[in-house]
């Protein structure tokens, strides 16, 4: 019996991370389920053919609840500055309403989804971002926990929370969380669904494909700017080995997930050549401690 296998006829076990092209990590937005029905349908269908991990956002819903409860909030560099009252609401929305609704929607489609946060099982370890309060960037992944769920045939649906170095729960950008999981689990593909059709070049047109070096040059030249910079950097961090790819694409397209994986004319692909691949698939991360492996997110 393989440590990372799934049942196949005759008692043998196949590695689910190699099935039908390998593991896919999909980052969904935090909008309502009704607005993402088409993508949820595609996630459920994809999960019948290959292992999938879903990461979801929820920033807009968090803002609504903070305003409803009278909790002040502000943003710096595109990230919500999160104090203890704001984190309490953020965790309740992400791990509660947003996660539960998405899990229920997937299970209604025959997908064996299991809701977790990055805190559960010490899945995500983070480092606090200076000046942002209880906000962290992912520095390590405990892959054994996620693989246990995947190998049992489940689809982990991950709310973007993590433990910092002192074991304190922190908010994490969903793209950052998805990138950390993609790298740490050795995913073959990372799909970041957003509200634009990929990355724009100097002429304003969509860039079809680029390498991490290309992306770095475009950022330094000011061609990639604003909120696309952290998304592109997250995509690069998600690359785990030669040939792995990250796709930034428009989640509103009716065939968004299928096209992101199959249609080179959709979104922007960032592909890891041998010299720019990640540094392995990560190791176990004790709760509250950052992984030693550099580049896990």
VMD Tcl script that draws the C-alpha trace (Angstrom):
set ca {
  {0.00 0.00 0.00}
  {1.50 3.32 -1.11}
  {1.55 6.17 1.41}
  {0.01 8.55 -1.12}
  {-2.27 6.25 -3.11}
  {-5.97 5.91 -3.82}
  {-7.90 2.67 -4.28}
  {-7.88 1.01 -7.70}
  {-9.26 -2.37 -8.72}
  {-7.28 -5.36 -7.55}
  {-5.97 -3.76 -4.38}
  {-3.18 -1.81 -6.08}
  {-2.95 1.88 -5.32}
  {-2.37 4.64 -7.83}
  {-0.74 7.94 -6.94}
  {-3.52 10.55 -7.21}
  {-0.92 13.27 -7.71}
  {-0.08 11.72 -11.09}
  {-3.63 10.93 -12.20}
  {-4.86 12.69 -15.34}
  {-2.06 15.25 -15.28}
  {-1.56 15.68 -11.53}
  {-2.81 17.96 -8.80}
  {-4.53 21.27 -9.58}
  {-4.87 24.10 -7.06}
  {-7.73 26.47 -7.93}
  {-8.21 29.85 -6.29}
  {-11.79 31.11 -6.42}
  {-12.95 34.60 -5.56}
  {-15.00 35.33 -2.49}
  {-18.15 36.37 -4.33}
  {-21.51 34.71 -3.76}
  {-22.11 31.10 -4.76}
  {-24.71 32.25 -7.29}
  {-22.04 34.30 -9.10}
  {-19.72 31.28 -9.34}
  {-22.10 28.46 -10.20}
  {-20.35 27.82 -13.53}
  {-16.91 27.53 -11.93}
  {-18.19 25.32 -9.12}
  {-19.71 23.00 -11.74}
  {-16.31 22.77 -13.44}
  {-14.43 22.14 -10.19}
  {-16.75 19.23 -9.40}
  {-16.30 17.81 -12.89}
  {-12.51 18.21 -12.79}
  {-12.33 16.49 -9.40}
  {-13.73 13.33 -10.99}
  {-10.63 13.11 -13.19}
  {-7.76 14.47 -11.12}
  {-7.00 15.67 -7.59}
  {-8.05 19.24 -6.83}
  {-7.49 21.64 -3.94}
  {-9.68 24.75 -3.78}
  {-8.71 27.99 -2.04}
  {-11.29 30.74 -1.71}
  {-11.23 34.42 -0.91}
  {-13.95 36.42 0.77}
  {-12.70 39.97 1.12}
  {-15.86 41.65 -0.13}
  {-18.02 39.67 2.30}
  {-15.64 40.45 5.13}
  {-15.97 44.16 4.34}
  {-19.77 43.93 4.41}
  {-19.73 42.24 7.81}
  {-17.15 44.64 9.25}
  {-19.33 47.57 8.19}
  {-22.46 45.87 9.50}
  {-20.82 45.32 12.90}
  {-19.21 48.75 13.01}
  {-15.63 47.46 12.99}
  {-13.24 49.97 11.32}
  {-11.14 48.67 8.44}
  {-8.50 50.06 6.10}
  {-6.20 48.84 3.35}
  {-2.50 49.35 2.67}
  {-0.75 48.07 -0.46}
  {-3.91 46.18 -1.38}
  {-4.00 44.27 1.92}
  {-6.47 44.72 4.75}
  {-4.80 45.92 7.93}
  {-6.25 43.46 10.43}
  {-6.47 44.07 14.19}
  {-8.00 41.61 16.67}
  {-11.66 42.71 16.23}
  {-11.26 42.63 12.44}
  {-9.63 39.19 12.57}
  {-12.52 37.82 14.61}
  {-14.95 38.87 11.90}
  {-12.60 37.80 9.09}
  {-12.14 34.30 10.51}
  {-15.89 33.92 11.07}
  {-16.68 34.89 7.48}
  {-13.87 32.95 5.78}
  {-13.93 29.74 7.83}
  {-17.67 30.05 8.48}
  {-20.05 31.40 5.86}
  {-17.80 31.45 2.78}
  {-16.22 28.05 3.37}
  {-19.39 26.26 4.42}
  {-21.41 27.56 1.47}
  {-18.73 26.53 -1.03}
  {-18.36 23.07 0.49}
  {-22.13 22.58 0.42}
  {-22.31 23.68 -3.23}
  {-19.58 21.24 -4.24}
  {-21.09 18.35 -2.27}
  {-24.46 19.02 -3.94}
  {-22.66 18.31 -7.22}
  {-21.34 14.95 -6.04}
  {-17.90 16.31 -5.09}
  {-16.57 14.99 -1.75}
  {-15.47 18.42 -0.53}
  {-14.08 18.93 2.97}
  {-13.81 22.42 4.45}
  {-10.63 23.39 6.31}
  {-8.63 26.51 7.02}
  {-4.89 26.92 6.84}
  {-4.90 26.65 10.63}
  {-6.40 23.14 10.66}
  {-3.72 20.48 10.97}
  {-1.07 23.21 10.85}
  {-1.66 23.28 7.08}
  {-0.22 26.78 6.49}
  {2.55 28.49 8.42}
  {3.11 32.20 7.98}
  {5.28 35.18 8.78}
  {3.61 38.36 9.98}
  {3.77 41.28 7.54}
  {5.16 44.41 9.14}
  {2.61 47.15 9.64}
  {-0.38 45.02 8.59}
  {-1.45 43.76 12.00}
  {-2.65 40.13 12.01}
  {-1.82 39.53 8.36}
  {0.76 36.97 7.28}
  {2.41 35.68 4.15}
  {2.71 31.92 3.74}
  {6.19 30.59 4.44}
  {5.50 26.87 4.70}
  {3.03 24.08 4.12}
  {2.40 20.87 6.02}
  {1.67 18.65 3.00}
  {0.91 15.44 4.92}
  {-2.42 16.79 6.16}
  {-3.65 17.86 2.73}
  {-2.40 14.66 1.09}
  {-4.25 12.58 3.68}
  {-7.49 14.22 2.54}
  {-6.63 14.00 -1.16}
  {-5.58 10.37 -0.95}
  {-8.89 9.54 0.73}
  {-10.71 10.98 -2.29}
  {-11.65 14.33 -0.74}
  {-11.38 17.81 -2.24}
  {-9.93 20.17 0.40}
  {-11.61 23.59 0.36}
  {-9.23 25.93 2.16}
  {-10.06 29.22 3.89}
  {-7.00 31.54 3.77}
  {-5.92 31.69 7.40}
  {-2.53 30.67 8.83}
  {-0.57 30.46 12.07}
  {2.37 32.84 12.48}
  {5.64 32.07 14.24}
  {4.03 32.44 17.66}
  {1.01 30.32 16.78}
  {-1.29 33.34 16.36}
  {-4.08 33.07 13.78}
  {-3.57 35.50 10.90}
  {-5.40 36.54 7.76}
  {-3.70 35.59 4.47}
  {-4.27 36.84 0.94}
  {-6.05 34.04 -0.95}
  {-3.65 34.16 -3.92}
  {-0.75 33.83 -1.48}
  {-2.41 30.85 0.24}
  {-3.09 29.14 -3.10}
  {0.51 29.70 -4.23}
  {1.87 28.25 -0.99}
  {-0.30 25.15 -1.33}
  {0.55 24.69 -5.01}
  {4.27 24.83 -4.29}
  {4.13 22.83 -1.07}
  {2.03 20.05 -2.59}
  {3.93 19.93 -5.89}
  {0.87 20.87 -7.95}
  {1.15 20.56 -11.72}
  {-1.08 23.60 -12.21}
  {-2.19 26.64 -10.22}
  {-5.24 28.52 -11.50}
  {-5.88 32.01 -10.11}
  {-9.33 33.10 -11.22}
  {-9.83 36.85 -11.13}
  {-11.92 39.59 -12.77}
  {-9.61 40.34 -15.72}
  {-8.53 38.28 -18.72}
  {-4.93 37.74 -17.70}
  {-1.96 40.10 -17.63}
  {-1.73 43.09 -19.96}
  {1.39 43.87 -21.95}
  {2.85 47.22 -23.00}
  {0.38 47.48 -25.88}
  {-2.60 46.85 -23.61}
  {-3.18 43.40 -25.05}
  {-3.24 40.18 -23.09}
  {0.06 38.37 -22.62}
  {-0.52 34.74 -23.57}
  {2.53 33.18 -21.92}
  {5.65 34.22 -20.06}
  {8.42 32.88 -17.86}
  {9.15 34.08 -14.31}
  {12.07 36.11 -15.70}
  {9.77 37.75 -18.25}
  {7.35 38.64 -15.45}
  {10.13 40.13 -13.30}
  {11.24 42.34 -16.20}
  {7.69 43.51 -16.89}
  {7.25 44.41 -13.22}
  {10.55 46.31 -13.05}
  {9.68 48.16 -16.27}
  {6.32 49.22 -14.82}
  {4.29 47.35 -17.43}
  {2.78 45.06 -14.82}
  {1.52 47.26 -12.00}
  {-1.06 47.81 -9.30}
  {-2.99 44.84 -7.98}
  {-1.60 42.58 -10.70}
  {1.89 42.64 -9.17}
  {1.08 40.52 -6.08}
  {-1.03 38.18 -8.22}
  {1.82 37.58 -10.67}
  {4.30 37.13 -7.84}
  {1.96 34.61 -6.21}
  {1.70 32.73 -9.51}
  {5.50 32.52 -9.71}
  {5.79 31.31 -6.10}
  {3.29 28.55 -6.89}
  {5.57 26.93 -9.47}
  {7.04 23.79 -7.92}
  {9.07 22.02 -10.61}
  {10.05 22.21 -14.29}
  {7.01 22.34 -16.56}
  {4.53 23.32 -13.87}
  {2.35 26.28 -14.75}
  {0.24 28.99 -13.19}
  {-2.65 30.59 -15.04}
  {-4.24 33.96 -14.31}
  {-7.63 34.11 -15.98}
  {-11.09 35.66 -15.98}
  {-13.33 33.68 -13.63}
  {-16.52 35.13 -15.16}
  {-16.06 33.21 -18.41}
  {-18.64 30.39 -18.65}
  {-15.85 27.86 -19.24}
  {-13.25 29.57 -17.08}
  {-11.60 26.59 -15.37}
  {-11.66 24.29 -18.40}
  {-10.20 27.01 -20.62}
  {-7.56 27.97 -18.05}
  {-6.28 24.39 -18.12}
  {-6.75 23.58 -21.81}
  {-6.96 26.76 -23.92}
  {-3.67 28.57 -24.49}
  {-5.63 31.49 -25.90}
  {-7.27 32.15 -22.53}
  {-5.68 34.04 -19.67}
  {-1.94 34.35 -19.06}
  {0.27 31.33 -18.46}
  {3.46 31.49 -16.41}
  {5.51 28.36 -17.01}
  {8.50 27.18 -14.99}
  {11.55 26.29 -17.09}
  {14.14 24.06 -15.45}
  {16.22 26.96 -14.16}
  {13.26 28.78 -12.53}
  {11.36 25.94 -10.90}
  {10.65 25.87 -7.16}
  {12.78 24.22 -4.56}
  {10.87 21.00 -3.93}
  {7.48 20.18 -2.52}
  {7.90 21.34 1.04}
  {8.01 19.45 4.32}
  {6.01 19.06 7.49}
  {5.43 22.32 9.34}
  {4.76 22.12 13.09}
  {1.85 24.34 14.20}
  {2.91 27.96 14.47}
  {6.37 27.47 12.97}
  {7.50 28.59 9.55}
  {8.85 25.98 7.19}
  {12.56 25.91 6.73}
  {12.19 25.51 2.99}
  {12.61 28.87 1.28}
  {10.11 29.69 -1.47}
  {7.20 27.62 -0.19}
  {5.01 30.62 -0.92}
}
mol new
graphics top color blue
foreach p $ca { graphics top sphere $p radius 0.5 }
foreach p [lrange $ca 0 end-1] q [lrange $ca 1 end] { graphics top cylinder $p $q radius 0.2 }
display resetview
